[in-house]
Amino acid sequence: MGNCLGLSRKSTSEIIPADAVKQHPTIKLYGQPNSISTYYILCALLYKPVKVNFIPSDQSPVLEYKSDSVNGTVDMVLRYLDVKFPEPKLLTGTVGGWHDETTPFIVWLVVLQHRSMTWHLERMGRWSDDLAARGGKARGDPVMGTPRMEMRKFARGYSQLLEVMLEHAQMEERVVFQILEKADRGLSKTANEDHARDLPMMNGIKEDIKSIGVLDSGHPAYQEALCNLSTRLKTLKERSKKHFEEEEKNLLPLMEAAEMSKAQQDKVLDQCLDVMHGTHSHLFRFFMEGLLPPDAMHYLDMLSRCSDQNRVSSMLRLIVDKVV
């Protein structure tokens, strides 16, 4: 892999690859195969330096490690894991700032999505900087293959990020901003303008990547195109981070004033998932890689409130099936 992706593999914001845990201690987990609680614990275990031996059963989840046997609530199991395997923590950390336990679910959802997208923007930025520095004259990580093979991987990564960002913007416009507009018309005007401003750049970067993919890596235009790509990605990252910060400072705190009941918040959550279908289906694992473990578990907590429990089970299975 390229330098930026090589670094990201070591980040605590990524699920530990299966090939990196072979020498770690084994934990047994008993539980119902399609249970959300079972999937949730399996997802948590993927962040810990352990090898998981899942044994299907008809009982509620039971975790065994050495002479210990742990059952009870999912929270109790996660607390046990944090005591036995302190790094990385699963139940510490907060979204931060003015957010607390009274904050509407939709606010947590938006802020955590901002964090994931920011992480991926920074990763793509580091990767593009590395590509520009090498200029097609030197290969990075051998796993990435030839320059053309690496550009295909880069294109796939950016396309995934673009889809998540577009769905996030649509979710805000169709759900979040609509709630604010009903309360006070014009509140989300600036945020909507930012979405419209950045869309051409986001799509333009995708076209730039396609163009680079067909160039000869030894041609002078290849080096120039990589440098331009690096610059445009840096601009997109800076604009996006500023936009996210402004939303979190100026708009999202107003969601509390909407005074939604828990039932209304759950309905809004369902609406958000409907709009962001790709993010919560084939791109879910990609999205979750951008979250630190405590934030990832918090996001799963919110998803568990979805009225369609089969949907929740399917999302969690997308993470678990590729590793366990």
C-alpha positions, 0 to 999 in steps of 0.5 A: 500500500502507499505511504498514506494507507500504510500509516492508516493501517496502524491507526486506531480508527481502523478495524484490526486486520485479521492477519495482524491478530494471529498471535494474540490471545483467543476469546470465545463468544457464544451467541445467536448468529443473527442477534444484534447483541452478538454482532455488536460484541463481535464488532467491538472485539475487532478493535481489540488485539484478540483472536475471536472464536465465535460459537453459535448457540441459542443463548444470549451472548456469553464471552469466555477468556481464560477462566472468566465467563462474562454475560449480561448486558452488552455494556457490561461485556464492553467494560470487561473488554476495556479492563482486560485489553485497555487499548484501544478503549471502547467506552471512553471519549465523547463527541465533545464540546456542548454535546451530552446525553441530552443531545438529539440523536441526529446531532450525534449522527451528523457530527460522527459522520463529519469525523469519518469524512474528515478522516478519509479526506485526510487519508486521501490527501496524504495519499495524493501528496505521496503520489505527487512526490513520487511522480510515477517515477518510484513505486510506493508499497509493493502491494499497490502494484504499478502506478496505473494499478495504484491509481485504480485503487486511489480512484476507488477510494475517492469514489467511495468517499464521494458517495458518502459525502453526497449522501451526507449532504442529501441527508442534511438537506432533506432531513436536518435542514428541514427541521430547522427551516420549520422552526426558523426559515432561512437558518440553513441558507449558508450551509445549503450554499456551501453544498452547492459550491463544493459539488463541482469541485468534488465531481471535478476531482473524480474526473481528474483522477480518471484522466490521470489513470489513462496517462503514461506515468513517464509523461511530464503531464502525469507529474503535473496532473498529480500535483494539481490533484494534490492541491485540489484535494487539499482545498476540498479538505480545508473547505469541508472541515470549515463547513463541518465546523460551522455547522457544528457551531452554528446550526446543530446546537439549535436542534435541541430547541426543536424539542423533539420527543424520543419517538420523533428522534427515532423517526428522524433517524430512520429517515436519515438511514433511508437517504444514506442507503449506500453509506449504510449498506455496501459502504458501511465498512468503509465509513466505519473505518473513519471512526475511532473505536469509542465513536464507532461504538457510539454510532452503532448504539444509535443505529440499534435504535432503527425501527428496522432491526433486520437492517441493523443486523445486515449492517453489522454483518457487513463488518463482521463477515469480512473479518471473523 
